[in-house]
């Protein structure tokens, strides 16, 4: 096995960085929660996909491609899926197939490798029923009115991952209040299905799984009762990951489910929480219409994965400019893992310290500009490890956004005139210009700069 810098990862379970020691160095196992396929994935969903793709690449670099198994699931049975299929008047299968296909195209465009295994929840019902039966047999679950619930008080150290006070866990669990529950914290493992809902035969009647049991079953089937790393967004710590731990540990009798738990931070857009009500909800598909996938990827990686990220047009523009500068040099050389410099490997092996790793990229670019050929080759090699510089140079230079057919100069003149009308308090004229721009397919977003002056960003509506 090649020599490498010690990999250190922040473990949410222990709240500290630790040297990563796999259970079996010959088979490193990683599980990441994937999409619920009822709608387009948004850029917040893209963050864990990109972060853990980099981790997957790094583990393969350290341990060898054949010694790492990455599992990322698809949730294709869920009440949101049922509701959306009914709303659109199509079958659940049609919806999940369509959405999964779009998801695969989107994440491929972001430069993400395919996971070694991509299990679907509906293909693991037998494993879910098996785990639920084990939990009932061990006294950690009970049947009530066609439901099977996990008994949280049966697990004395429940809550170790999230470390929340009991009242906060009750408030955050988002579980239904039901008379048949023995405790407010108890959560559903199996629930009955109506004739119109998807369902499977089980010892407790025809029904379908609860959300949390799905990942316990899929990780068990493909990685074993215990494995090395479990990843996902910070929003999944509670209740989803906490409940996964409870199910898997109690079903199989281990002190852990995964050795290391990793979580990426939240994403906001232009300083605000992303939401459809604010009009700043951006899908991966939206972003890919305006920016090359590698720009989205690079922009995501410039912030440390555990920190919140503010997604701005300004930062995307700067990311595009940086890659435009680096690409011609990087494409002059063939990537080789053997020449990755120690300072880059030290940065990326320190809990995926991407800001520091990108600082090394910038230094290598500067040295390559000065004629140091080894620096150019190292730039290409480090970029390849991060999933960058993967296009041919003509492809990169020839990329155009969906707005390429728009007369940008004319649009900017109208935007400037609208700003002037607003400053003059001529709101009727301002509204007229907004309507004119809307007719051209242009959407406006108003804000203020550091001096409090009105700034308007425009984009093509889709």
C-alpha positions in Angstrom: 0.0 0.0 0.0 1.5 3.4 -0.9 2.8 5.8 1.8 0.5 8.8 2.5 -0.3 11.4 5.1 -2.4 10.3 8.0 -6.1 10.9 7.3 -7.8 12.8 10.0 -11.6 13.3 10.0 -14.0 15.2 12.3 -16.3 12.8 14.0 -19.7 14.2 14.9 -20.1 11.3 17.4 -17.1 12.4 19.4 -17.0 16.1 18.5 -13.3 16.0 17.6 -10.9 15.2 14.8 -9.5 11.7 14.9 -7.0 9.6 13.0 -9.0 7.5 10.6 -8.4 3.8 11.2 -10.6 1.6 9.1 -12.1 -1.5 10.6 -10.5 -3.4 7.7 -7.8 -1.6 5.7 -8.4 -4.0 2.9 -12.1 -2.9 2.6 -12.9 0.7 3.5 -16.7 1.2 3.7 -18.5 4.5 3.2 -22.3 5.2 3.3 -24.0 8.5 2.4 -27.7 9.3 2.4 -28.9 9.9 -1.1 -31.9 11.6 -2.6 -35.6 11.1 -2.1 -36.7 11.1 -5.7 -39.8 13.1 -5.9 -38.4 16.4 -7.3 -35.3 18.0 -8.8 -32.4 18.0 -6.4 -31.4 21.5 -5.3 -27.9 23.0 -4.7 -28.2 22.3 -1.0 -28.5 18.6 -1.9 -25.5 19.0 -4.2 -23.2 19.9 -1.3 -23.0 16.4 0.4 -22.9 14.8 -3.1 -19.7 16.8 -4.0 -18.1 16.7 -0.5 -18.4 12.9 -0.2 -17.3 12.4 -3.8 -14.1 14.1 -2.8 -13.8 11.9 0.3 -14.4 8.8 -2.0 -11.7 9.9 -4.3 -9.3 10.5 -1.4 -10.0 7.1 0.1 -9.4 5.5 -3.3 -6.1 7.5 -3.6 -5.0 6.2 -0.2 -6.2 2.7 -0.1 -6.6 1.8 -3.8 -9.7 1.8 -6.0 -10.4 -1.9 -5.3 -10.4 -1.5 -1.6 -13.1 1.2 -1.1 -16.9 0.6 -1.3 -19.1 3.7 -1.5 -22.8 3.2 -1.1 -25.2 6.1 -1.7 -28.9 5.1 -1.6 -32.0 6.2 -3.4 -35.2 6.6 -1.4 -38.0 5.6 -3.7 -40.8 5.0 -1.2 -41.9 8.0 0.8 -45.1 10.0 1.5 -43.7 12.9 -0.4 -43.3 10.7 -3.5 -46.9 9.4 -3.0 -48.3 13.0 -2.8 -46.3 14.3 -5.8 -47.3 11.3 -8.0 -50.9 11.9 -7.2 -50.6 15.6 -7.8 -49.1 15.0 -11.3 -51.4 12.2 -12.1 -48.7 9.6 -12.8 -47.6 6.4 -11.2 -45.1 6.3 -8.4 -42.8 4.3 -10.5 -43.0 6.8 -13.3 -42.2 9.6 -11.0 -39.2 7.9 -9.3 -37.7 6.7 -12.5 -38.0 10.1 -14.1 -36.5 12.0 -11.1 -33.7 9.4 -10.5 -32.7 9.8 -14.2 -32.5 13.6 -13.9 -30.6 13.3 -10.6 -28.0 11.0 -12.2 -27.5 13.4 -15.1 -27.1 16.3 -12.8 -24.5 14.8 -10.4 -22.6 13.4 -13.4 -22.4 17.0 -14.7 -21.0 18.0 -11.3 -18.1 15.7 -11.9 -19.1 13.1 -9.3 -18.1 9.5 -9.6 -20.7 6.8 -9.5 -20.9 5.1 -6.1 -19.9 1.5 -6.1 -23.5 0.6 -5.1 -26.6 2.6 -5.4 -29.4 0.6 -3.7 -33.1 1.5 -3.9 -35.2 1.3 -0.8 -38.0 -0.7 -2.6 -35.4 -3.4 -3.4 -34.7 -3.9 0.4 -38.1 -4.5 1.9 -37.1 -8.0 3.1 -34.1 -6.6 4.9 -36.2 -3.9 6.6 -38.8 -6.5 7.8 -35.8 -8.6 9.1 -34.5 -5.7 11.2 -37.9 -4.8 12.5 -38.5 -8.4 13.6 -35.1 -8.4 15.3 -36.0 -5.2 17.2 -39.3 -6.7 18.3 -37.6 -9.8 19.5 -35.0 -7.8 21.4 -37.7 -5.8 23.2 -36.7 -2.5 21.4 -39.9 -2.3 19.3 -43.6 -3.0 19.7 -46.7 -3.4 17.5 -49.6 -1.1 17.9 -52.7 -0.7 15.7 -50.9 -2.0 12.6 -47.8 0.1 13.2 -44.5 -1.0 14.6 -42.6 1.6 16.6 -39.1 1.8 18.1 -39.2 2.2 21.8 -36.7 5.0 22.5 -36.6 4.4 26.3 -35.4 0.8 25.6 -32.1 2.3 24.5 -30.4 4.0 27.5 -27.8 6.0 25.5 -30.2 7.1 22.8 -29.2 10.6 21.7 -25.4 10.3 21.7 -25.0 11.7 18.2 -27.1 14.8 18.5 -26.6 15.4 22.2 -29.8 17.3 22.5 -31.9 17.7 25.7 -35.0 15.6 25.7 -37.4 18.4 25.2 -35.5 19.6 22.1 -35.5 16.0 20.7 -39.2 15.8 21.2 -39.7 19.1 19.4 -37.3 18.2 16.6 -38.4 14.7 16.0 -41.4 15.7 13.9 -43.2 12.6 14.8 -47.0 12.2 14.9 -48.7 12.3 18.2 -50.7 9.1 18.5 -52.6 7.4 21.3 -51.0 4.1 20.5 -47.4 5.4 21.2 -46.0 4.4 24.5 -43.6 7.4 24.6 -43.5 10.7 22.8 -40.1 10.0 21.3 -41.0 6.6 19.8 -40.7 6.5 16.0 -42.3 4.5 13.3 -40.5 1.5 11.8 -43.5 0.1 9.8 -46.9 1.6 9.0 -50.1 0.3 7.4 -50.9 1.3 3.8 -54.2 2.0 2.3 -55.2 0.2 -0.9 -54.1 3.3 -2.9 -50.7 3.5 -1.2 -47.6 1.4 -2.0 -47.4 -1.6 0.4 -45.8 -4.9 1.0 -47.0 -7.9 3.0 -45.4 -8.3 6.4 -46.0 -10.0 9.8 -47.8 -6.9 10.8 -50.1 -6.6 7.8 -49.7 -4.9 4.4 -47.7 -1.7 4.9 -44.6 0.2 4.1 -41.4 1.2 5.9 -40.7 4.3 8.0 -38.0 6.6 6.6 -35.2 5.8 9.1 -35.3 2.0 8.7 -34.5 2.2 5.0 -30.9 3.3 5.5 -30.3 0.8 8.3 -31.4 -2.0 6.0 -29.4 -0.8 2.9 -26.2 -0.1 4.8 -26.4 -3.5 6.5 -27.0 -5.3 3.2 -24.1 -3.7 1.4 -21.6 -2.8 4.1 -22.3 -5.0 7.0 -23.5 -4.6 10.6 -20.8 -2.1 11.3 -18.8 0.0 8.8 -16.3 2.9 8.7 -17.9 6.2 7.7 -21.5 7.4 7.5 -22.1 10.9 5.9 -24.8 13.3 5.1 -26.0 16.9 5.7 -26.1 18.4 9.1 -29.9 18.5 8.9 -29.9 14.7 9.1 -28.1 14.4 12.5 -31.5 14.4 14.2 -33.8 12.6 13.9 -32.6 10.5 10.9 -29.1 9.5 11.8 -29.9 9.3 15.5 -32.6 6.8 14.7 -30.5 4.9 12.2 -28.0 4.3 15.0 -30.7 3.2 17.4 -32.1 0.7 14.9 -28.8 -0.8 13.8 -27.2 -1.0 17.1 -30.2 -2.6 18.9 -30.8 -5.0 16.0 -27.3 -6.3 15.8 -26.0 -5.8 19.3 -23.0 -3.5 18.6 -21.8 -0.4 20.4 -21.5 1.5 17.1 -23.2 1.5 13.7 -20.4 3.5 11.9 -17.1 4.4 13.4 -17.1 8.0 12.0 -20.1 10.2 11.4 -19.5 13.2 9.0 -21.8 16.1 8.3 -21.6 19.0 5.9 -22.9 22.5 6.9 -26.0 24.3 5.7 -26.2 26.3 2.4 -27.9 29.7 2.0 -28.3 31.8 -1.1 -27.1 35.5 -1.2 -27.3 35.6 2.6 -30.7 34.1 3.0 -32.1 30.7 3.7 -33.1 29.0 0.4 -36.8 28.6 0.0 -39.4 28.7 -2.8 -41.3 31.4 -0.9 -38.3 33.8 -1.2 -37.9 33.0 -4.8 -34.3 31.9 -4.3 -34.8 28.2 -4.6 -32.1 26.9 -7.1 -32.0 23.3 -8.4 -28.9 21.7 -9.6 -30.4 21.8 -13.1 -31.0 25.6 -12.7 -27.4 26.1 -11.7 -26.0 23.9 -14.6 -27.9 26.1 -17.1 -25.9 29.1 -16.0 -22.5 27.6 -15.0 -20.3 24.7 -16.0 -20.5 21.8 -13.5 -16.9 22.2 -12.5 -17.5 25.9 -11.5 -20.3 24.7 -9.2 -18.1 22.0 -7.8 -15.1 24.4 -7.3 -17.3 27.0 -5.8 -18.7 24.5 -3.4 -15.2 23.2 -2.3 -13.8 26.7 -1.6 -15.7 26.7 1.8 -14.7 24.0 4.3 -17.4 21.3 4.2 -18.3 21.7 7.9 -18.9 25.4 7.6 -22.1 27.2 6.3 -21.7 28.3 2.8 -23.2 31.4 1.2 -24.1 30.7 -2.4 -23.7 33.9 -4.4 -23.4 34.9 -8.1 -20.3 36.9 -7.2 -18.5 33.8 -5.8 -19.5 31.8 -8.9 -18.1 34.4 -11.2 -14.8 34.4 -9.3 -14.7 30.6 -9.4 -15.3 30.7 -13.2 -12.5 33.2 -13.6 -10.1 31.1 -11.5 -10.8 28.0 -13.5 -10.5 29.9 -16.8 -7.0 30.9 -15.8 -5.9 27.5 -14.5 -7.4 25.3 -17.3 -5.0 26.0 -20.2 -2.0 25.2 -18.0 -3.5 22.1 -16.3 -4.5 20.6 -19.7 -0.9 20.7 -20.9 0.0 17.9 -18.5 -1.1 14.3 -17.7 -2.3 13.8 -14.1 -0.4 11.4 -12.0 -1.1 10.6 -8.3 2.7 10.0 -7.8 3.5 13.7 -8.1 0.9 15.2 -5.8 2.9 17.5 -3.5 3.0 16.8 0.3 1.4 20.1 1.3 -1.6 19.4 -0.9 -2.0 15.9 0.5 -1.5 17.2 4.0 -4.3 19.7 3.5 -6.9 17.4 2.0 -6.0 14.7 4.5 -6.7 17.1 7.4 -10.5 16.7 7.5 -10.8 17.6 3.8 -9.4 21.1 4.4 -10.3 22.3 0.9 -9.6 26.0 1.4 -6.0 25.1 2.2 -5.8 22.6 -0.6 -7.1 25.3 -3.1 -4.4 27.7 -1.7 -1.9 25.0 -2.9 -3.6 24.9 -6.3 -3.2 28.7 -6.6 0.5 28.5 -5.7 1.1 25.7 -8.3 -0.7 27.8 -10.9 1.6 30.8 -10.1 4.7 28.6 -10.3 3.6 27.0 -13.6 3.0 30.5 -15.1 6.7 31.2 -14.2 7.7 28.2 -16.3 8.0 25.5 -13.7 6.8 22.4 -15.6 6.6 20.2 -12.5 4.2 22.8 -10.9 1.9 22.5 -14.0 1.9 18.7 -13.8 1.2 18.9 -10.1 -1.7 21.4 -10.7 -3.2 18.9 -13.2 -2.7 16.0 -10.7 -4.2 17.8 -7.7 -7.1 19.0 -9.8 -7.8 15.5 -11.0 -8.0 14.2 -7.4 -10.6 16.9 -6.7 -12.6 16.2 -9.9 -11.4 19.3 -11.7 -9.8 19.9 -15.2 -11.8 16.9 -16.5 -13.0 18.6 -19.8 -10.9 19.0 -22.9 -9.7 22.6 -23.3 -12.0 23.2 -26.4 -14.9 21.9 -24.4 -14.1 24.2 -21.5 -13.6 27.3 -23.7 -16.6 26.5 -25.8 -19.1 26.2 -23.0 -22.0 28.7 -23.1 -24.8 29.3 -20.6 -28.4 28.9 -21.4 -28.6 32.7 -21.5 -26.1 32.8 -24.5 -29.0 33.7 -26.8 -29.9 36.8 -24.8 -28.7 40.3 -25.8 -26.9 40.9 -22.5 -26.0 44.5 -23.4 -29.6 45.4 -24.1 -30.7 43.6 -20.9 -28.1 45.5 -18.8 -29.2 48.8 -20.3 -32.8 48.1 -19.2 -31.7 47.0 -15.8 -29.7 50.2 -15.4 -32.6 52.3 -16.6 -34.9 50.5 -14.0 -32.4 51.3 -11.2 -32.4 54.9 -12.3 -36.2 55.0 -12.3 -36.3 53.5 -8.8 -33.8 56.1 -7.5 -36.0 58.8 -9.0 -39.0 57.2 -7.2 -40.7 56.7 -10.6 -42.1 53.3 -9.6 -44.5 53.1 -12.5 -41.6 53.3 -15.0 -39.6 50.8 -12.8 -42.5 48.3 -12.9 -42.9 48.8 -16.6 -39.3 47.9 -17.2 -39.5 44.9 -14.9 -42.4 43.7 -17.0 -40.5 44.3 -20.2 -37.5 42.3 -18.8 -39.9 39.5 -17.7 -41.2 39.4 -21.3 -37.7 38.7 -22.4 -37.4 35.8 -20.0 -35.3 37.8 -17.4 -35.8 37.5 -13.7 -34.5 40.2 -11.4 -33.1 40.0 -7.8 -32.6 43.3 -6.0 -30.2 43.8 -3.2 -27.8 46.4 -1.8 -24.0 46.7 -1.9 -21.7 47.6 1.0 -22.5 51.3 0.6 -26.3 50.7 0.7 -26.7 51.3 -3.0 -29.3 49.4 -5.0 -27.8 46.4 -6.9 -29.8 44.3 -9.3 -28.7 40.8 -10.5 -30.5 39.3 -13.4 -30.8 35.8 -14.7 -32.7 33.9 -17.4 -35.9 32.3 -16.1 -36.4 28.6 -16.8 
